[in-house]
Amino acid sequence: MNYQSRGDADGANPKPENPGTSAGEPTVRRVRRRTSVRSKAYKRKRRVAAASGVAALVIVAFGLWLGYSAKEARSNLYEARNHAQLAKDALLDGNTEVAQRSAADADKYASRAYDNTHSIPWSITAAVPVLGSPLATSQQISEVVRGLTRDVLSPAVDAGSTLAPDQLIEGGGRVNVQSLRDAVPVLDRTSVAAQSLSDQAQTIDEATYLGVVNEARTALQDQTAELSKLLSNTAIAAKVVPAMLGGDGPRNYFLGFQTNAEARGTGGLLGGFGIVRATDGSAKVDTLASNSELSMDKQPIDLGPDFAARYGESRPTTDFRNSNLSSHFPYAAQIWKSLWAQESGEQVDGAVATDPVALSYVLGAIGPVTMPDGEVITKDNVVELTESTAYVRFADDNKARKQYLQTVAARVVDKMTGKLSSPQALLDALGKAAGEGRIAVWSADPALQQVLSGTKVGNVVPDDAAPYAGVVVNNQGGNKLDYYLSREIEYVADSCVDGTRSSTVTVRLTNNTPAGEFPDYVAGLFESVGNVPKGTNAVDLSLLATQGATLDKVTINGAQQFVFTGTERGHPVFNVRPLLQRGKTAEVKFELTEPTAPGEARVPVQPLVDSPNVTVDVPNCGS
């Protein structure tokens, strides 16, 4: 077969031997172009892969660094807190050298935590929405902690022994008034700094995730608020205590022992009293006596038209039994001052009130006392003995009971003013009692009283417009059943949208009197109220509401009630009188319309025997 002829016949040209001929050129170029494109794509992929690898390494490295920094920040914050506690303990023990060293360490670790959380990478990440929120919160936390160690702890430690309890309280219970006065400048500075840092802590942002950061935030907010309040009160005490304890000359005070088994507005019935005589920091109690030593034939004093309209029928300014129906302690104090002046001719410089629960705190600090017959009074039994057992033990001898209570008080006072094993423990006990309103103080000196009225020990009803729910129990039965009374208080209000809002104050009172027979003096009623069984507690319950509030209705266990109304220090007052049978609970609900006034809602707790549960859900219309 002739292949050449077939080729010619088909019109096909044989493959040229020279690849450079024009016939083959297009094919070669396409091959080269494909090779070039593949090469470039491959190089791009390699570059992308390399860049991705580098980026991944950077991300991993950044993550590792961030994790390390977070661990370091947490460790440094922990060390700062630990050394701050050591400094505080050493300061209270009077060990200035250890306190200064620990304070320096606390500041060092706080500064490290600050540096950990304020580096450029940390700050960049903290600025990322959502993702960076825990880092931003940690930055804010470290700022407050560094401020606490630098502006509060270090100056306090530098003041050294001036603030040490064993230097402030000397032998015999004498207060070193000069040391206290020397502490005023540093206490002023640190209290201002603590308040500023507390305000700063309250504005720390909540982290969107990481519960541990939010827990640290909440703990810091609580601790700084508590510290600010403590330092503020201590600074105030440093200003008023020296003068009140005779640093500028002798001072005398009426000391009222309140029996809160029979409730009164400031705590309990005035069961006994004494006169405190203070000179140059030393205080002694004399003229201990029962309330029966105060006769009821005195001249009244004028405490204003609102007071007269609300309490006048009970003769509070002449009858010691009703002298403290109001929860505003300055009223009771002025009445006691007047009664004692008319009884003895002596003008006291102020008044102080306390109760058996406060005595239990003091006994926990100073140790038990022993009665003449060998009975041991301790922190665990003093409340029950004085507010329950004594009424049964001396059921037929009221005079002997009052003498027993006077002896208990005298033994506690004697031990308080003797050699103390732990002045700090006593200060803590007194601080706890004051914080619960179980120690109240009033001064006849207007300048001192102005300071006291802004503190917890002033026990005043405020005359401002901020939300307020003052729940006050007064015993209406003339018995001692409030020893068995327990309370729950809830104050809730709507939002701040309009000029007024609805609010509700709910009070639950339970009569926990156990089964069994009690003397009439304990469980009977002063006046017969129908067919009411023995052990029934007759309560006069008052609500001092927010200024400008109006009452919509009051119910007891769902049934609408008749209400007594009045006014006290600008607050509308609403009264009902439930009868609490043994083992029963009365739920009293006050439904109100109140102004949307700015300020934190306040629910003061009347110092009775129980420690009530208090719930507040009232928006602050100023924030």
Long-range contacts (C-beta under 8 A, 24 or more apart in sequence): 62-121, 65-121, 66-121, 66-122, 66-125, 69-116, 69-117, 69-119, 69-122, 70-116, 70-138, 72-112, 72-113, 72-116, 73-113, 73-116, 73-117, 73-138, 73-142, 76-109, 76-110, 76-112, 76-113, 76-116, 77-109, 77-110, 77-113, 77-141, 77-142, 77-145, 77-216, 79-105, 79-106, 79-109, 80-106, 80-107, 80-109, 80-110, 80-113, 80-145, 80-149, 81-106, 81-145, 82-106, 83-109, 84-148, 84-149, 84-153, 87-153, 87-157, 88-153, 91-156, 91-157, 91-160, 91-163, 91-164, 92-164, 92-165, 92-424, 93-164, 93-166, 93-424, 94-161, 94-164, 94-165, 94-166, 94-167, 96-157, 96-160, 96-161, 96-164, 99-157, 99-160, 100-157, 100-158, 100-160, 102-157, 103-149, 103-153, 103-154, 103-157, 104-154, 106-149, 106-153, 107-146, 107-149, 107-150, 107-153, 107-154, 110-142, 110-145, 110-146, 110-148, 110-149, 110-150, 111-146, 113-142, 113-145, 113-146, 114-142, 114-143, 114-145, 114-146, 116-142, 117-141, 117-142, 118-142, 130-208, 133-205, 133-206, 133-207, 133-208, 133-209, 134-207, 134-208, 134-209, 134-210, 134-213, 136-205, 136-207, 137-204, 137-205, 137-206, 137-207, 137-213, 137-214, 137-217, 138-213, 140-200, 140-203, 140-204, 140-205, 140-217, 141-204, 141-213, 141-216, 141-217, 141-220, 143-200, 144-197, 144-200, 144-201, 144-204, 144-220, 144-224, 145-220, 147-193, 147-196, 147-197, 147-200, 148-194, 148-197, 148-224, 148-227, 151-190, 151-193, 151-197, 152-190, 152-193, 152-194, 152-197, 152-227, 152-231, 155-186, 155-189, 155-190, 155-193, 156-186, 156-190, 158-186, 159-183, 159-186, 162-186, 163-187, 165-423, 165-424, 165-427, 166-423, 166-424, 168-423, 168-427, 169-420, 169-423, 169-426, 169-427, 170-281, 171-419, 172-282, 172-417, 172-418, 172-419, 173-282, 173-283, 173-416, 173-417, 173-418, 173-420, 174-280, 174-281, 174-282, 175-241, 175-242, 175-245, 175-281, 175-282, 176-281, 177-241, 177-242, 177-245, 177-246, 177-247, 177-280, 177-281, 178-242, 178-247, 180-237, 180-238, 180-241, 180-242, 181-238, 181-242, 181-247, 183-238, 184-235, 184-238, 184-239, 187-231, 187-234, 187-235, 187-238, 188-235, 190-231, 190-235, 191-228, 191-231, 191-232, 191-234, 191-235, 194-224, 194-227, 194-228, 194-231, 194-232, 195-228, 195-232, 197-224, 197-228, 198-224, 198-225, 198-227, 198-228, 201-225, 230-431, 233-431, 233-455, 233-456, 236-451, 236-454, 236-455, 239-451, 240-443, 240-448, 240-451, 240-452, 242-281, 243-445, 243-448, 244-278, 244-349, 244-350, 244-441, 244-443, 244-448, 245-278, 245-280, 245-281, 245-282, 245-283, 246-278, 246-279, 246-280, 246-281, 246-282, 246-283, 247-280, 247-281, 250-277, 250-278, 250-279, 251-277, 251-278, 251-279, 251-349, 251-350, 252-276, 252-277, 252-278, 252-346, 252-348, 252-349, 253-278, 253-348, 253-349, 253-350, 253-351, 253-352, 254-333, 254-336, 254-337, 254-340, 254-348, 254-350, 254-351, 254-352, 255-285, 255-351, 255-352, 255-353, 255-354, 256-324, 256-332, 256-336, 256-351, 256-352, 256-353, 256-354, 257-353, 257-354, 257-355, 257-405, 257-409, 258-324, 258-353, 258-354, 258-355, 259-355, 259-356, 259-386, 259-387, 259-480, 260-355, 260-356, 260-357, 260-387, 260-482, 260-483, 260-607, 260-608, 260-609, 261-387, 261-388, 261-391, 261-480, 261-481, 261-482, 261-483, 261-609, 262-475, 262-478, 262-479, 262-480, 262-482, 263-473, 263-474, 263-475, 263-482, 263-485, 263-539, 263-606, 263-608, 264-322, 264-324, 264-325, 264-474, 264-475, 265-324, 265-325, 265-326, 265-327, 265-328, 265-332, 265-472, 265-474, 265-606, 266-324, 266-326, 266-327, 266-329, 266-332, 266-353, 266-440, 266-459, 266-606, 266-607, 267-324, 267-353, 267-355, 267-437, 267-438, 267-440, 267-606, 267-607, 267-608, 268-355, 268-482, 268-608, 269-321, 269-475, 270-320, 270-321, 270-323, 270-324, 270-336, 271-402, 271-405, 272-402, 272-405, 272-406, 272-409, 273-336, 273-340, 274-409, 274-413, 275-340, 275-346, 275-348, 276-352, 282-417, 283-417, 284-417, 285-410, 285-413, 285-417, 288-406, 288-409, 288-410, 289-406, 290-399, 290-402, 290-403, 290-405, 290-406, 291-320, 291-321, 291-402, 292-402, 293-343, 294-320, 294-339, 294-340, 294-343, 295-343, 296-320, 298-338, 298-339, 298-342, 298-343, 299-338, 299-342, 301-334, 301-335, 301-338, 303-331, 303-334, 303-335, 306-566, 306-567, 306-568, 306-569, 307-331, 307-568, 309-566, 309-567, 310-566, 310-567, 310-568, 310-573, 324-353, 325-474, 326-461, 326-568, 327-459, 327-461, 327-470, 327-472, 327-544, 327-604, 327-606, 328-459, 328-460, 328-461, 328-568, 328-569, 329-353, 329-440, 329-442, 329-458, 329-459, 329-460, 330-442, 330-449, 330-453, 330-458, 330-460, 333-440, 333-442, 334-442, 337-444, 347-444, 348-444, 349-443, 349-444, 349-445, 350-441, 350-442, 350-443, 350-444, 350-445, 350-448, 351-441, 351-442, 352-439, 352-440, 352-441, 352-442, 353-439, 353-440, 353-459, 354-433, 354-438, 354-439, 354-440, 355-438, 355-607, 356-382, 356-383, 356-386, 356-387, 357-383, 357-433, 357-436, 357-438, 357-607, 357-609, 358-433, 358-436, 358-438, 358-439, 359-383, 359-386, 359-408, 359-409, 359-412, 361-429, 361-430, 361-432, 361-433, 361-438, 362-412, 362-416, 362-426, 362-429, 362-430, 362-433, 363-412, 364-425, 364-429, 365-422, 365-425, 365-426, 365-428, 365-429, 366-412, 366-415, 366-416, 366-420, 366-421, 366-425, 366-426, 367-415, 367-421, 369-408, 369-411, 369-412, 369-414, 369-415, 370-411, 371-407, 371-408, 371-411, 372-407, 377-408, 377-411, 377-412, 382-408, 383-609, 387-480, 387-483, 387-609, 388-480, 388-483, 391-480, 391-519, 391-521, 391-522, 392-518, 392-519, 392-522, 395-519, 395-521, 395-522, 398-521, 436-605, 436-607, 437-604, 437-605, 437-606, 437-607, 438-607, 461-544, 461-568, 461-569, 461-571, 462-569, 462-602, 463-569, 463-570, 464-547, 464-599, 465-546, 465-547, 465-548, 465-595, 465-597, 465-599, 466-546, 466-597, 466-598, 466-599, 466-600, 466-601, 466-602, 467-491, 467-493, 467-503, 467-546, 467-594, 467-597, 467-599, 467-600, 467-601, 467-602, 467-618, 468-544, 468-545, 468-546, 468-547, 468-571, 468-601, 468-602, 468-603, 469-505, 469-543, 469-544, 469-545, 469-546, 469-601, 469-602, 469-603, 470-542, 470-543, 470-544, 470-545, 470-571, 470-603, 470-604, 471-505, 471-507, 471-541, 471-542, 471-543, 471-603, 471-606, 472-541, 472-542, 472-543, 472-544, 472-606, 473-509, 473-539, 473-540, 473-541, 473-542, 473-606, 473-608, 474-539, 474-540, 474-542, 475-537, 475-538, 475-539, 475-540, 476-538, 476-539, 476-540, 476-577, 477-524, 477-525, 477-526, 477-536, 477-537, 477-538, 478-525, 478-526, 478-527, 479-521, 479-522, 479-523, 479-524, 479-525, 479-526, 479-537, 480-521, 480-522, 480-523, 481-511, 481-513, 481-522, 481-523, 481-535, 481-537, 482-537, 482-608, 482-609, 483-609, 484-511, 484-512, 484-513, 484-514, 484-537, 485-509, 485-510, 485-511, 485-512, 485-537, 485-539, 485-580, 485-608, 485-609, 485-610, 486-510, 486-512, 486-610, 486-612, 487-608, 487-610, 487-612, 487-613, 488-612, 488-613, 488-614, 488-615, 489-603, 489-605, 489-612, 489-613, 489-614, 489-615, 490-614, 490-615, 490-616, 490-617, 491-601, 491-603, 491-614, 491-615, 491-616, 491-617, 491-618, 492-615, 492-616, 492-617, 492-618, 493-594, 493-601, 493-617, 493-618, 493-619, 494-619, 495-619, 496-596, 496-619, 496-621, 497-596, 498-596, 499-595, 499-596, 500-593, 500-594, 500-595, 500-596, 501-593, 501-594, 501-596, 502-552, 502-591, 502-592, 502-593, 503-546, 503-549, 503-591, 503-592, 503-593, 503-594, 503-618, 504-589, 504-590, 504-591, 504-592, 505-543, 505-545, 505-589, 505-590, 505-592, 506-587, 506-588, 506-589, 506-590, 507-541, 507-543, 507-587, 507-588, 507-589, 507-590, 508-585, 508-586, 508-587, 508-588, 509-539, 509-541, 509-578, 509-580, 509-585, 509-586, 509-588, 510-580, 510-584, 510-585, 511-535, 511-536, 511-537, 511-580, 511-581, 511-582, 511-583, 511-584, 511-585, 512-583, 513-537, 513-582, 513-583, 515-582, 529-579, 532-579, 532-581, 533-581, 533-582, 535-581, 535-582, 536-579, 536-580, 536-581, 536-582, 537-579, 537-580, 538-577, 538-579, 538-580, 539-577, 539-578, 539-579, 539-580, 539-586, 540-575, 540-577, 541-575, 541-576, 541-577, 541-578, 541-588, 542-573, 542-574, 542-575, 543-573, 543-574, 543-575, 543-590, 544-568, 544-571, 544-572, 544-573, 545-571, 545-572, 545-573, 545-574, 545-590, 545-592, 545-594, 546-571, 546-592, 546-594, 546-595, 546-597, 547-571, 547-572, 547-595, 547-597, 548-572, 548-594, 548-595, 548-597, 549-592, 549-593, 549-594, 549-595, 550-592, 550-593, 550-594, 551-590, 551-591, 551-592, 552-591, 552-592, 552-593, 553-591, 554-588, 554-589, 554-590, 554-591, 555-588, 555-589, 555-591, 556-586, 556-587, 556-588, 556-589, 557-586, 557-587, 558-587, 596-621, 597-621, 598-622, 598-623
